[in-house]
Amino acid sequence: MSTVRIGPNRQVTIPQDVLEKLEVGVGDSLQANVEEGKLVLTPKSAPALAPQEEKLLQQARRKIARIRKDLARSQGLTSAEANIAIRLGLIDSDQRWWWMEGWQAGERQAERDIKAGRVKTFESAHELLKDLRKR
């Protein structure tokens, strides 16, 4: 039996062995109920998908996991992948833009710039504006 601690924002991390036994992963939904004073989490089945949608869903899940693990070397979602990810609750619809390849390309460039030292920091907005005016 595994022990789980409630963290900030009421979040819990479910142990990997439990996820594997339930055959669920990132983006899957769980139904939460209280039964006889116990919290019971039950995998919530996803709606039936057409084969093409299932393929898009698998691609979206892989890309989302990669972005979360390694932002600098990941690839963003296509429009179709984002649509299915939103439909199945993998990403929030109001954050769709962030997961798209166009935005992720900018994130990768920003990571490269940071690693290469092509960044500046400023003590104030006034200093930033002063630096911008020099150009």
C-alpha positions, 0 to 999 in steps of 0.5 A: 500500500502506498501513502500519498500526501496532499500538497499545495492546491490540494494536489496529490501524486499517485505512485507509478505502480498504482497508475500502471495497475490501473492502466492510466496516465497523464491526461486520463480522468479519475472519478472521485467518490467517498465510500464508507469514509474512504476516498475512492478513485476510479478511472473514468472511461474516455469516449469512444474514438475513431481510429484516426482520433485515437492516433491523434490522441496518442501523438498529443499525449506523447508531445504533452509528456515531452513538453512537460519533461524537456521543453527545450527539445520538444515539439508542440501540438498540431491544431488537430492534436490540440483539439482532441487534447482539449476535448478529452481534458488533457489541456485547458482550452484557454491555454491552447496557444501555449501548446501549439508548435508555433509557440513551442518553437519560441520556447525552444529559441528562448531556452537556446538564448538563455543557455548561450547567455544571450539574455540581459537582466535589469533592476528596473523597467527604467533600465530596460527602457534605457537599454532599448533606446540605445538600439 
